[in-house]
Amino acid sequence: MEMKSLFEKAVADSNFIHVKAGNKASLRLYSLYKQATEGDIIPDGPAKICNRVEKAKHDAWASLKGKSTKDAQSEYIMLVYKLKN
C-alpha cells in the first residue's frame, strides 16, 4: 500500500479511536494532518489569536515548519496506530 493510501486509511481510522487521545495527542494529530495536507503554515498567521485552543493549534502546526508531507503522513499514521492499540 502506498503512503497516500495508508494516510487516508489512518485519517478514517482516527475518527474511530475510542480512547480519549488527550490534548497533547489531539494537537499532535491536528498539526501532523495540517502539515501533511497543507504544508507549512502561513508565517504571519493570525496577528492576534484570542482563543487559547486556536492559539495552541496554530503553535502546534507552526512547530512542524519544514517537515515534508511524507514525514508528516508517516508520523500521523504511526500515531493513529499507537492510539488505536
DSSP file (Angstrom, degrees, kcal/mol; ACC not computed):
  #  RESIDUE AA STRUCTURE BP1 BP2  ACC     N-H-->O    O-->H-N    N-H-->O    O-->H-N    TCO  KAPPA ALPHA  PHI   PSI    X-CA   Y-CA   Z-CA
    1    1 A M              0   0    0      0, 0.0     2,-0.1     0, 0.0     0, 0.0   0.000 360.0 360.0 360.0 134.0    0.0    0.0    0.0
    2    2 A E     >  -     0   0    0      1,-0.1     4,-2.3     4,-0.0     3,-0.3  -0.346 360.0-105.3 -78.7 162.4    1.4    3.4   -0.9
    3    3 A M  H  > S+     0   0    0      1,-0.2     4,-2.8     2,-0.2     5,-0.2   0.868 117.9  54.4 -55.5 -43.1    1.9    6.2    1.6
    4    4 A K  H  > S+     0   0    0      1,-0.2     4,-2.5     2,-0.2    -1,-0.2   0.911 110.5  46.2 -61.6 -42.0   -1.1    8.2    0.4
    5    5 A S  H  > S+     0   0    0     -3,-0.3     4,-2.2     2,-0.2    -1,-0.2   0.903 112.7  49.7 -66.7 -41.4   -3.5    5.2    0.8
    6    6 A L  H  X S+     0   0    0     -4,-2.3     4,-2.3     2,-0.2    -2,-0.2   0.900 111.8  49.6 -63.1 -40.2   -2.1    4.4    4.3
    7    7 A F  H  X S+     0   0    0     -4,-2.8     4,-2.5    -5,-0.2    -2,-0.2   0.934 109.8  49.7 -64.8 -46.2   -2.5    8.1    5.3
    8    8 A E  H  X S+     0   0    0     -4,-2.5     4,-2.1     1,-0.2    -1,-0.2   0.886 111.5  49.6 -61.0 -38.8   -6.1    8.2    4.1
    9    9 A K  H  X S+     0   0    0     -4,-2.2     4,-2.9     2,-0.2    -1,-0.2   0.910 110.2  50.6 -65.4 -41.8   -6.9    5.0    6.0
   10   10 A A  H  X S+     0   0    0     -4,-2.3     4,-2.2     2,-0.2    -2,-0.2   0.891 108.5  52.2 -63.3 -39.4   -5.3    6.5    9.1
   11   11 A V  H  X S+     0   0    0     -4,-2.5     4,-0.6     2,-0.2    -1,-0.2   0.932 112.7  45.0 -61.6 -45.3   -7.4    9.6    8.8
   12   12 A A  H >< S+     0   0    0     -4,-2.1     3,-1.0     1,-0.2     4,-0.2   0.919 113.6  50.1 -63.8 -43.3  -10.5    7.5    8.5
   13   13 A D  H >< S+     0   0    0     -4,-2.9     3,-2.1     1,-0.2    -1,-0.2   0.820  98.1  67.7 -65.0 -31.0   -9.4    5.3   11.4
   14   14 A S  H >< S+     0   0    0     -4,-2.2     3,-0.9     1,-0.3    -1,-0.2   0.770  91.5  62.5 -63.4 -23.3   -8.7    8.4   13.6
   15   15 A N  T << S+     0   0    0     -3,-1.0    -1,-0.3    -4,-0.6    -2,-0.2   0.650 105.5  46.8 -72.8 -14.2  -12.4    9.1   13.6
   16   16 A F  T <  S+     0   0    0     -3,-2.1     2,-0.7    -4,-0.2    -1,-0.2   0.174  71.9 131.2-116.1  16.4  -13.0    5.8   15.4
   17   17 A I    <   -     0   0    0     -3,-0.9     4,-0.2     1,-0.2    67,-0.1  -0.608  37.4-168.2 -71.7 115.2  -10.3    5.9   18.1
   18   18 A H        +     0   0    0     -2,-0.7     2,-0.4    66,-0.1    -1,-0.2   0.804  61.8  82.1 -78.8 -30.1  -12.3    5.0   21.2
   19   19 A V  S    S-     0   0    0     64,-0.3     2,-0.3     1,-0.1    -2,-0.0  -0.617  93.3-110.0 -79.0 131.2   -9.7    6.0   23.8
   20   20 A K        -     0   0    0     -2,-0.4    -1,-0.1     1,-0.2    -2,-0.1  -0.450  26.2-153.3 -59.4 121.0   -9.7    9.7   24.5
   21   21 A A     >  -     0   0    0     -2,-0.3     4,-0.6    -4,-0.2    -1,-0.2   0.800  29.0-134.6 -71.2 -29.2   -6.4   10.9   23.0
   22   22 A G  H  >  -     0   0    0      1,-0.1     4,-2.4     3,-0.1     5,-0.2  -0.074  30.5 -72.4  87.7 163.4   -6.0   13.8   25.3
   23   23 A N  H  > S+     0   0    0      1,-0.2     4,-2.7     2,-0.2     5,-0.2   0.897 128.7  50.7 -61.9 -44.4   -5.0   17.3   24.4
   24   24 A K  H  > S+     0   0    0      1,-0.2     4,-1.9     2,-0.2    -1,-0.2   0.935 115.2  41.6 -63.1 -47.4   -1.3   16.6   23.6
   25   25 A A  H  X S+     0   0    0     -4,-0.6     4,-2.7     2,-0.2    -1,-0.2   0.885 114.3  53.0 -67.5 -38.4   -2.1   13.7   21.3
   26   26 A S  H  X S+     0   0    0     -4,-2.4     4,-2.6     2,-0.2    -2,-0.2   0.913 110.0  47.4 -63.8 -42.5   -5.0   15.6   19.7
   27   27 A L  H  X S+     0   0    0     -4,-2.7     4,-2.9     2,-0.2     5,-0.2   0.885 111.8  51.3 -64.4 -38.4   -2.8   18.6   19.0
   28   28 A R  H  X S+     0   0    0     -4,-1.9     4,-2.6    -5,-0.2     5,-0.3   0.932 111.0  47.3 -64.9 -45.5   -0.2   16.3   17.5
   29   29 A L  H  X S+     0   0    0     -4,-2.7     4,-2.5     2,-0.2    -2,-0.2   0.938 113.8  48.7 -59.5 -46.9   -2.7   14.7   15.2
   30   30 A Y  H  X S+     0   0    0     -4,-2.6     4,-2.7     1,-0.2    -2,-0.2   0.946 113.6  45.0 -58.2 -50.9   -4.1   18.0   14.2
   31   31 A S  H  X S+     0   0    0     -4,-2.9     4,-2.5     1,-0.2    -1,-0.2   0.893 113.9  48.6 -66.7 -39.5   -0.7   19.5   13.4
   32   32 A L  H  X S+     0   0    0     -4,-2.6     4,-2.5    -5,-0.2    -1,-0.2   0.907 112.0  50.1 -65.2 -40.5    0.5   16.5   11.5
   33   33 A Y  H  X S+     0   0    0     -4,-2.5     4,-2.2    -5,-0.3     5,-0.3   0.944 112.5  46.3 -61.5 -48.1   -2.7   16.4    9.5
   34   34 A K  H  X>S+     0   0    0     -4,-2.7     4,-2.9     1,-0.2     5,-0.8   0.905 114.3  47.6 -62.6 -41.8   -2.4   20.0    8.6
   35   35 A Q  H  X5S+     0   0    0     -4,-2.5     4,-1.0     3,-0.2    -1,-0.2   0.896 114.0  47.9 -66.4 -39.1    1.3   19.7    7.7
   36   36 A A  H  <5S+     0   0    0     -4,-2.5    -2,-0.2    -5,-0.2    -1,-0.2   0.832 123.2  31.7 -70.0 -33.0    0.6   16.6    5.6
   37   37 A T  H  <5S+     0   0    0     -4,-2.2    -2,-0.2    -5,-0.2    -3,-0.2   0.749 136.4  18.1 -99.3 -26.6   -2.3   18.1    3.7
   38   38 A E  H  <5S-     0   0    0     -4,-2.9    -3,-0.2    -5,-0.3    -2,-0.1   0.559  90.6-141.3-122.3 -13.8   -1.4   21.9    3.5
   39   39 A G     << +     0   0    0     -4,-1.0    -1,-0.2    -5,-0.8    -2,-0.1  -0.446  61.6   7.6  81.5-159.4    2.3   22.1    4.2
   40   40 A D  S    S-     0   0    0     -2,-0.1    22,-0.1     1,-0.1     2,-0.0  -0.232  81.7-110.9 -60.2 141.8    3.9   24.9    6.2
   41   41 A I        -     0   0    0     20,-0.2    -1,-0.1     1,-0.1    -6,-0.0  -0.349  44.9 -86.6 -66.9 151.9    1.5   27.3    8.0
   42   42 A I        -     0   0    0      1,-0.1     3,-0.2     2,-0.1    -1,-0.1  -0.474  41.6-132.0 -61.2 123.8    1.4   30.9    6.7
   43   43 A P  S    S+     0   0    0      0, 0.0    -1,-0.1     0, 0.0    -2,-0.1   0.848 101.4  41.4 -52.6 -43.6    4.3   32.6    8.5
   44   44 A D  S    S+     0   0    0      1,-0.0    -2,-0.1    -3,-0.0    -3,-0.0   0.863  85.6 165.2 -76.1 -34.7    2.3   35.6    9.6
   45   45 A G        -     0   0    0     -3,-0.2     2,-0.2     2,-0.0    -1,-0.0   0.072  57.1 -14.9  49.1-166.1   -0.8   33.7   10.5
   46   46 A P        -     0   0    0      0, 0.0     3,-0.3     0, 0.0    12,-0.0  -0.477  63.8-141.0 -65.9 131.7   -3.4   35.5   12.6
   47   47 A A  S    S+     0   0    0      1,-0.3     2,-0.4    -2,-0.2    -2,-0.0   0.894  87.8  13.9 -62.3 -40.6   -1.9   38.6   14.2
   48   48 A K        -     0   0    0     -3,-0.0     2,-0.7     0, 0.0    -1,-0.3  -0.929  66.9-166.7-143.3 113.9   -3.7   38.1   17.5
   49   49 A I        -     0   0    0     -2,-0.4     6,-0.0    -3,-0.3     0, 0.0  -0.893   6.2-179.9-102.9 118.7   -5.4   34.9   18.5
   50   50 A C        +     0   0    0     -2,-0.7     2,-0.5     4,-0.0    -1,-0.2   0.795  60.3  83.1 -86.6 -30.5   -7.7   35.3   21.5
   51   51 A N     >  -     0   0    0      1,-0.1     4,-2.2     2,-0.0     5,-0.2  -0.641  69.2-149.8 -80.5 124.5   -8.9   31.8   21.7
   52   52 A R  H  > S+     0   0    0     -2,-0.5     4,-2.4     1,-0.2     5,-0.2   0.858  96.4  52.5 -62.8 -37.0   -6.4   29.5   23.6
   53   53 A V  H  > S+     0   0    0      2,-0.2     4,-2.4     1,-0.2    -1,-0.2   0.940 110.7  46.3 -65.4 -47.1   -7.5   26.4   21.7
   54   54 A E  H  > S+     0   0    0      1,-0.2     4,-2.6     2,-0.2    -2,-0.2   0.880 112.5  51.3 -63.9 -37.2   -6.9   28.1   18.3
   55   55 A K  H  X S+     0   0    0     -4,-2.2     4,-2.8     2,-0.2    -1,-0.2   0.914 109.8  49.5 -64.7 -42.7   -3.6   29.5   19.5
   56   56 A A  H  X S+     0   0    0     -4,-2.4     4,-2.4     2,-0.2    -2,-0.2   0.906 112.4  47.8 -63.0 -41.6   -2.5   26.0   20.7
   57   57 A K  H  X S+     0   0    0     -4,-2.4     4,-2.3     2,-0.2     5,-0.2   0.924 112.8  48.8 -64.2 -44.5   -3.5   24.6   17.3
   58   58 A H  H  X S+     0   0    0     -4,-2.6     4,-2.7     1,-0.2    -2,-0.2   0.934 113.6  46.1 -59.4 -48.2   -1.6   27.4   15.4
   59   59 A D  H  X S+     0   0    0     -4,-2.8     4,-1.6     2,-0.2    -1,-0.2   0.881 110.9  52.5 -65.3 -38.8    1.5   26.9   17.5
   60   60 A A  H  < S+     0   0    0     -4,-2.4     4,-0.3    -5,-0.2    -1,-0.2   0.920 113.4  43.7 -63.5 -43.9    1.5   23.1   17.2
   61   61 A W  H >< S+     0   0    0     -4,-2.3     3,-1.8     1,-0.2   -20,-0.2   0.922 111.3  54.1 -66.9 -43.7    1.2   23.4   13.4
   62   62 A A  H >< S+     0   0    0     -4,-2.7     3,-1.6     1,-0.3    -1,-0.2   0.811  97.9  65.8 -60.8 -29.7    3.9   26.1   13.2
   63   63 A S  T 3< S+     0   0    0     -4,-1.6    -1,-0.3     1,-0.3    -2,-0.2   0.654  96.0  57.9 -68.0 -13.8    6.2   23.8   15.2
   64   64 A L  T X  S+     0   0    0     -3,-1.8     3,-2.6    -4,-0.3    -1,-0.3   0.300  73.7 145.9 -98.2   8.9    6.3   21.5   12.2
   65   65 A K  T <  S+     0   0    0     -3,-1.6     3,-0.1     1,-0.3    -3,-0.1  -0.193  70.5  18.7 -50.8 129.6    7.6   24.1    9.7
   66   66 A G  T 3  S+     0   0    0      1,-0.3    -1,-0.3   -31,-0.1     2,-0.3   0.235  87.3 133.9  93.5 -13.5    9.8   22.4    7.2
   67   67 A K    <   -     0   0    0     -3,-2.6    -1,-0.3     1,-0.1    -3,-0.1  -0.539  58.2-118.6 -71.5 132.9    8.6   18.9    7.8
   68   68 A S     >  -     0   0    0     -2,-0.3     4,-2.6     1,-0.1     5,-0.2  -0.252  15.5-115.8 -70.2 158.4    7.9   17.1    4.5
   69   69 A T  H  > S+     0   0    0      1,-0.2     4,-2.8     2,-0.2     5,-0.2   0.923 117.0  51.8 -57.3 -45.9    4.5   15.8    3.5
   70   70 A K  H  > S+     0   0    0      1,-0.2     4,-2.5     2,-0.2    -1,-0.2   0.912 110.9  46.4 -60.2 -45.0    5.8   12.3    3.5
   71   71 A D  H  > S+     0   0    0      2,-0.2     4,-2.5     1,-0.2    -1,-0.2   0.906 113.3  49.1 -66.1 -40.9    7.3   12.6    7.0
   72   72 A A  H  X S+     0   0    0     -4,-2.6     4,-2.3     2,-0.2    -2,-0.2   0.913 112.4  48.2 -64.9 -42.1    4.1   14.2    8.4
   73   73 A Q  H  X S+     0   0    0     -4,-2.8     4,-2.7    -5,-0.2    -2,-0.2   0.930 111.8  50.0 -62.5 -45.0    2.0   11.5    6.8
   74   74 A S  H  X S+     0   0    0     -4,-2.5     4,-2.3    -5,-0.2    -2,-0.2   0.919 112.3  46.2 -60.6 -46.2    4.2    8.8    8.2
   75   75 A E  H  X S+     0   0    0     -4,-2.5     4,-2.4     2,-0.2    -1,-0.2   0.883 111.9  52.2 -65.2 -38.1    4.2   10.2   11.8
   76   76 A Y  H  X S+     0   0    0     -4,-2.3     4,-2.6    -5,-0.2     5,-0.2   0.941 109.7  48.9 -61.9 -47.8    0.4   10.7   11.6
   77   77 A I  H  X S+     0   0    0     -4,-2.7     4,-2.3     1,-0.2    -2,-0.2   0.923 112.6  47.8 -58.5 -46.6    0.0    7.0   10.5
   78   78 A M  H  X S+     0   0    0     -4,-2.3     4,-2.4     1,-0.2    -1,-0.2   0.891 111.8  49.9 -63.8 -40.2    2.2    5.8   13.4
   79   79 A L  H  X S+     0   0    0     -4,-2.4     4,-2.6     2,-0.2     5,-0.2   0.920 110.8  48.7 -67.3 -43.1    0.4    8.0   16.0
   80   80 A V  H  X S+     0   0    0     -4,-2.6     4,-2.1     2,-0.2    -2,-0.2   0.932 112.2  49.6 -60.7 -44.7   -3.1    6.8   14.9
   81   81 A Y  H  X S+     0   0    0     -4,-2.3     4,-1.5    -5,-0.2    -2,-0.2   0.923 111.7  48.8 -59.0 -45.0   -1.8    3.2   15.1
   82   82 A K  H  < S+     0   0    0     -4,-2.4    -2,-0.2     1,-0.2    -1,-0.2   0.911 112.4  47.4 -61.7 -44.0   -0.4    3.8   18.5
   83   83 A L  H  < S+     0   0    0     -4,-2.6   -64,-0.3     1,-0.2    -1,-0.2   0.808 110.2  53.4 -69.5 -29.7   -3.6    5.4   19.8
   84   84 A K  H  <        0   0    0     -4,-2.1    -1,-0.2    -5,-0.2    -2,-0.2   0.824 360.0 360.0 -73.2 -31.0   -5.7    2.6   18.4
   85   85 A N     <        0   0    0     -4,-1.5    -1,-0.2    -5,-0.2    -2,-0.2   0.434 360.0 360.0-101.2 360.0   -3.8   -0.2   20.1
